[in-house]
Amino acid sequence: MPEPIRTIELTDPRAMRAYAHPVRLELIGLLRRHGPMTATQAAVLLGESSGTCSFHFRQLEKYGFCEAAGGGKGREKPWRATAMATSWASTPEDPRLADAEQHLNLVVLQRYVDDITRWLADRGSDPPEWREALGFGDVALPLTRDELAALRSDVEALVRPYLRRLTGNADAPPGARRVRFVHFEFPDRDDESAP
């Protein structure tokens, strides 16, 4: 059984708003994928200034998303992620939290769209076997709320065996590449049976 992935659950609207910044999302992604790095190293990878990255690392630290990894000074101080995943409520009752959640969802969604757009633009450079294996699609299924929850749980169960590779408890086989698995489940607005 894979070790659980440490997750930060956002319940503070200020933390949600702090996290909902494109550069900060990129920085956390870098730390989670590549491990500790300095603002200077992150700046090279993101095409930002080291000062910008340093500022955003400090903002992320303020809300517990990253911490100093030890060693170094100033902009040469390495940072590390405090968790490998972040989650937040999808229907908070508090209006301030609901507003922050909606903003965060839109920023994250735009990041997914940008990533998928880049992949579509660059996929011609992938070997044919990878182009055939990768893809996307959708289907509109008539489901109850409980069936939707069960489907989501089933999808999470399909992904779970691969999580050991993220926690370091298993090695990826030769030829493995990092693959983004993005999924959405939401009611169809055009469904005539909707309340």
Salt bridges, closest charged atoms under 4 A:
ASP12 OD2 - ARG14 NH2 3.10
GLU26 OE2 - ARG111 NE 3.31
GLU67 OE2 - ARG80 NE 2.85
ASP94 OD2 - ARG96 NH2 3.99
ASP99 OD2 - ARG17 NH2 2.31
ASP115 OD1 - ARG118 NH2 2.41
ASP115 OD2 - ARG180 NH1 2.65
ASP126 OD1 - ARG177 NH2 2.97
ASP146 OD1 - ARG145 NH1 3.08
GLU156 OE2 - ARG152 NE 3.30
GLU185 OE1 - ARG152 NH1 3.87
GLU185 OE2 - HIS183 ND1 2.46
